[in-house]
Each structure stands twice: as C-alpha cells, then as structure tokens.
Amino acid sequence: FVFKSYNLNKPPSFYLHDEENVFFTNINEGTTCFIQGTDLQNSHENCTCKAQYFGKDCGIPAAAWFAFFQDKGSNPNLRKRTHPRRVIHGMQVSYELVLFETRLHELYNTVDAFVIVESNYTDYGEPKPLWFLDRLKNGYLRNFQKKILHIFVNSKPPNAKRNSWRAHDYMRSFL
C-alpha cells in the first residue's frame, strides 16, 4: 500500500493519471454518442437517448437538462470536452474518520484525488500526534490510498486559542 514506507520529510510525488474509461463511442462516420446515456442497439444514424439523457450525443443528464440546457441545446458553445475534467476533493482531517471514510466510499469512482491536510496541532494550538497519517501508514484504507495525497502542516494556527474559526481557515489555506 502507498503509505507503508511514507516519509513525512520527503513525501512522494503525486501524479494524476489519464482516465482509462471510455465515455464515448462512434456509431458511424461523424456521430459520437455518450455510452452511458445512449441506447446503442437502437442508434444507427443518430444517438438514441436512454430515458433521463438528452442532447445530440445523449451526454446531458436530465438534472442538468431541465435545470439549464433545455432551451440551449442547440447552443454552439455547448460541446463535449476532449478530456474529462479532473475532480479533486480536499478536506482537513483531525478526528473525522467516519466522515472521511464516507466521503471516500461515496465519491471514489468520481473523484481523481483526495487531498487531506493534517497538522500536529489542534485547532487550539495544542500539540497532537498525526494519528490520521499513522493509520494510513498501518494500512488504513489501503485499497483507496493511491488517490490520497496527505499534506502535513507543521505550524500552529495563529490566534487559535482566541478564535477556533481562524484555525479552520488557516488549515483550509493549505488545500
């Protein structure tokens, strides 16, 4: 697992790899359809959309179509991307194990990277162990670690004892 030999003083480089999934398919010369939104058996000349999908290539889900695109479907500025956007989810961690695990399980197939920020100080500026990193180093969430980037903050949040919201803002500034 990724964090087994993790060195806090020399963290490894983190790379976002190209998506291996294929989202579109050509059904004939010049017609490309969004696989998930297309009834491929009935698509010959044009894309035949499944229920809840819209657009020329069946690539707009109903939630987006009815919220914004319904009247703009022929907008020339509306076109598919050549590459999917990257989705990076960032959060600070301290003792929120269940919350982090829930997010990881719910978002893993959608998110390209999970950036977590952890400090060796509490929100009130008191020293604390890096227990989240320690768990990762011991195999916690080993099947998910390839998408986790751990950022260590080795400084006290300024004015933390007077205003814990400043400590939260300080930690978020590292995301």
Secondary structure, 3 states (H helix, E strand, C coil): CCCCCCCCCCCCCCCCCCCCCCCEEEEECCEEEEHHHECHHHCCCCCCECCCEECCCCCEEHHHHHHHHCCCCCCCCCCCCCCCCCCEEEEECCCCHHHHHHHHHHHCCCCCEEEEEEECECCCCCECCCHHHHHHHCCCCCCCHHHEEEEEECCCCCCCCCCHHHHHHHHHCCC
